[in-house]
């Protein structure tokens, strides 16, 4: 299980997604990221280390960075997370 953290921009993007009716699709992608951020389909961004994206719609992508859990942060059951998924963006990457 991975820990999810949202950037300030991702929090702002979540408002746009909810207004656009894409909250359910985004919630499903976040559930997948918690379980396994490498579950296909995902794309590795070539210009940045450890940064990946998943398609929400044709126009919108969820962009995230994967980091190791160096501080041994634990979940509610006391088990350490496998890593931390930082969600960077969730709205249009074309803007």
C-alpha positions as CSV (number, residue, x, y, z in Angstrom):
1,X,0.0,0.0,0.0
2,X,1.2,3.5,-0.9
3,X,0.6,6.8,0.8
4,X,-1.0,9.5,-1.3
5,X,-0.1,13.2,-0.9
6,X,-1.5,16.0,-3.0
7,X,0.3,19.1,-4.0
8,X,-1.4,22.5,-3.6
9,X,-2.0,22.6,-7.3
10,X,-3.6,19.1,-7.2
11,X,-6.0,20.3,-4.5
12,X,-7.0,23.2,-6.7
13,X,-7.3,20.8,-9.7
14,X,-9.7,18.6,-7.6
15,X,-12.2,21.4,-7.5
16,X,-12.2,21.7,-11.3
17,X,-12.5,17.9,-11.7
18,X,-15.5,17.8,-9.4
19,X,-17.2,20.6,-11.3
20,X,-16.5,18.8,-14.6
21,X,-18.1,15.6,-13.3
22,X,-14.8,13.7,-13.2
23,X,-14.6,13.0,-9.5
24,X,-15.5,9.3,-9.7
25,X,-12.9,8.6,-12.4
26,X,-10.2,10.4,-10.5
27,X,-11.2,8.7,-7.2
28,X,-10.8,5.3,-9.0
29,X,-7.3,6.3,-10.3
30,X,-6.3,7.4,-6.8
31,X,-7.5,4.0,-5.4
32,X,-5.3,2.2,-8.0
33,X,-2.3,4.4,-7.0
34,X,-2.7,3.5,-3.4
35,X,-2.7,-0.1,-4.2
36,X,0.0,-0.2,-7.0
37,X,1.2,2.9,-8.9
38,X,2.7,0.7,-11.6
39,X,-0.5,-1.1,-12.5
40,X,-1.0,-0.5,-16.2
41,X,-1.9,1.7,-18.0
42,X,0.5,4.4,-16.9
43,X,3.1,6.5,-18.7
44,X,6.6,7.4,-17.6
45,X,7.4,11.0,-18.4
46,X,10.7,11.1,-20.2
47,X,11.8,14.5,-19.1
48,X,11.5,13.9,-15.3
49,X,12.8,11.3,-12.9
50,X,10.2,9.1,-11.1
51,X,7.3,11.1,-12.7
52,X,4.4,9.2,-14.2
53,X,0.9,10.0,-15.6
54,X,-2.4,8.4,-16.0
55,X,-5.2,9.5,-18.3
56,X,-8.4,10.9,-16.7
57,X,-9.8,12.0,-20.1
58,X,-8.2,12.8,-23.4
59,X,-7.5,16.3,-22.2
60,X,-6.8,15.7,-18.5
61,X,-4.1,13.6,-16.9
62,X,-3.2,12.7,-13.3
63,X,0.5,13.4,-13.0
64,X,2.4,11.9,-10.0
65,X,5.9,11.4,-8.6
66,X,6.8,8.3,-6.7
67,X,9.2,8.5,-3.7
68,X,10.5,5.9,-1.3
69,X,9.2,5.8,2.3
70,X,12.5,6.8,3.8
71,X,10.9,7.9,7.1
72,X,9.0,4.6,7.5
73,X,5.6,6.4,7.7
74,X,3.0,3.8,8.8
75,X,-0.7,3.4,7.9
76,X,-3.5,3.0,10.5
77,X,-2.7,-0.7,11.0
78,X,0.9,0.1,11.9
79,X,2.4,-1.2,8.6
80,X,4.9,0.9,6.8
81,X,3.9,2.2,3.4
82,X,5.8,0.9,0.4
83,X,6.3,4.4,-0.9
84,X,4.7,7.8,-1.2
85,X,2.8,8.9,-4.3
86,X,2.9,12.7,-4.7
87,X,0.1,13.8,-6.9
88,X,1.3,16.9,-8.8
89,X,-1.5,17.7,-11.2
90,X,-5.0,16.4,-12.0
91,X,-6.2,19.0,-14.5
92,X,-5.2,19.8,-18.1
93,X,-1.6,19.4,-18.8
94,X,-2.0,21.3,-22.0
95,X,-2.7,24.7,-20.3
